Amino acid sequence: MSKEEFLSQYRTITDEILEVCEWKTHFTSHEICGIVYGILVKNNINFDMDILEFHEIYLANSTDNKIGTHYQNVEKIIYTIHDIIHDNI
């Protein structure tokens, strides 16, 4: 899966969540990791890491525990996670 496909899947899921939960203004690091981890599982991308370890890597590579839906922040996080995952496969 390319970075762009990864980002597209992430945005589709978050857009669906925001459509249902109109009051939501941001996603926490746990929510972001859950969504990203779910995308990896759904696409059968196997890597030797549980979700807690995945969350630790995410936190080590993010600048904020509350990353909003701003496109550039999301893109940076998704691309970083993509690179980390592909370096560890």
N, C-alpha and C positions, 0 to 999 in steps of 0.2 A: 504494500500500500504506500502510495506516495504521500509526501507531507500535505499536499493540497487535498487529497482524498481524506486524509486523517482530519484535517481542519474542517472540511465540509461535513463530515459525519458528526464532529463535535458541535458545530454550529447548528446543524439540523436538530440534534437532541436538545441543546440549550434553548433554541427558538421554540421548540414544542413545550418545554417546561415553562418558559416565559409567557407563552400564549395561555396556558392554563393558570399560572400563578402570576397574574398581572401586577401584583404588589411587590414581587421580588425585584430587588435592585442590584444584587451581586450574588456571586457563587463563592462559597468558602473553599479553602484548599481541599477539605475532605470531599466536598461535592465535585469539584473539578477532577480530583483523582478518581473518584467513583465513576464518573462519566468516561474519562479517558481509559481507565482500566476495563470498563465494560466494552468499549469499542475494541480494545485489543483482544479480549476474550471472544467477542462476537465474530471477529475476523480471523479467529484461530491463530493469532500471533502468540506463539509460545515463548516464554522467557522464564528463567529461573528466579522468580521474585514474587513474594506475596504482596498483597495490597498495602500492608503497613510499611514494608521496605520501599515500595513504590512511592508512598506518600513522603517518606523521609528524603528520597531523591528529589521529588518534586519541590519540597521545601528548601532543599539545598540549592536549587536552581531557579527559585522564584524570588522576587524582590518584595513580595507582599503576601500575607496570608489571605487577603481578600482581593482577588483579581476580578475586576468588573467585566462587563461584557464588551468593553472597548476593543475594537478589532485588532489593533496592533499588539496589545497586551496578550490577547488570546493567541494570536498568531505566533508570537515569540515563545510562549509556553508550549504550545503544541509542537512547534518545530524543535524546541529543545528536548522535549520528551521523546519525539520521534528519533532524534539523533542518539539519545541515551539508550533507547530500546534497541536500535539497530547496532549500536556499538557492543551491546551485551548479548546479542543473539548468537 
